[in-house]
């Protein structure tokens, strides 16, 4: 007698539900993570800008507002940015939280800490 091989209907349904849930989660998390990477890229650009290196918080805030408008960054504003100077190097950092509603009363809370320093 031959044994049948293949996927059962219940196995197929369970795997489809898992795949749909992962895809839904990925679509919901795409926007917050792209904004995080835009903020990080902008911080690196501002920290390398010679106009800002020699200036103060006001110059940095003005440059930030221009970049934020172009990149459509809404998660933070110029007042949320912390500036640290050591010698000729300047480091920009911020901390913010994003609440992503998943379904019904279930939400995902994500803390982001972008910085202009190397890899974080």
N, C-alpha and C positions, 0 to 999 in steps of 0.2 A: 504494500500500500504506500502510495506517495504522500509525503507531507507537503502541505501547501506553504508557500512562502509569500511574503509581502506584508504590507501595512494594513492593519485592521482599520475599520471605519472610526472606531473610538480613538485609536492612536493618531489617525490623521486629523481628527477634530481637535484633540489636545494640542498637537504640534501647531496647528493653524492658530489656535487661541494664543499660544505662547508667542508665535511670530507676530501676530497682530498687536499684542500688548507691548512687545519690544519696539515695534515700529511706531506705535502711538507715543511711547515714552521718548523715543528719538526725535520725533517731530516736535514734541512739546519743549524739549531741552535744546533744540537747535538755536533758537533766538537768543536765550540768555548766554549761551556759550560763544556765539559769534560776537555779541556785544562785549563780552569779557575780553576776547582776543583783539577786538578793535580798540578797546581802552588800553590794553597792554602795548599795542603797536603805537598808539598815539603817545603814551607816556615815554616810550623810547625815542620817538621823533622829537618831542619837546625837550627831553633831557639832552639831546645832541644839538639842539638849536643854540647857536652862539648868542642870539638876541636874549634868550632867557637865562643862559648861564651867568651873564654879567648883571642881570636885572634882579628884581625882587619878586615877591608874591604877586603883586599887581600885574607885572608884565606876563608872568606865567599864567595867571587867570585869564588875561586877554587872549593869549595865544591858545589856551585850552578852549575858550568859547568858540574860536574860529574852527578849530579841529573838530569839536563836538558837533557843531552845526553841519559840517561837511560829512562826517561819519555817521550822523544821526544817533549820537549817544545820548540817552536820556536817563541812564541808571544813576549817574553822579553828576555833580556840578563842580565848578571851580572851588567852592568852599569846602568840599569833601576831600580835596587832595592835600596830602601831607608832603612837604618839601624838606628834604634833608640834604645839606651841602657839606662835603668834606673835601677841602682843597679846591681843585678844579672840577671835581665830579659832583653831579647833582642827581639825586634819586627822588623820583616821584612815586607815591604809593597811595592807595585808598582801600577802604573796606566797605563792602555793601552786601546786602542780602536781597535775594530775589525769591519771591513766592510764586511757584508754578502750580496752578490748579490742574489736577489730573482728571478726576471725575467725582461727582456727588460732593461729599464733604472731605475728600482726600486731596491734600496738597503736598507738594514737595518744596522744602525750604533749602536754598543753596546759598552758602556764604562764599563770596569771592574776595580775593585780596590781590588785585593786579599791582604790579610794580615795574619800574623801568630797569631794575637790576636784572642781571643774567637770567637764570632759570628758576622761576617759582610759579 
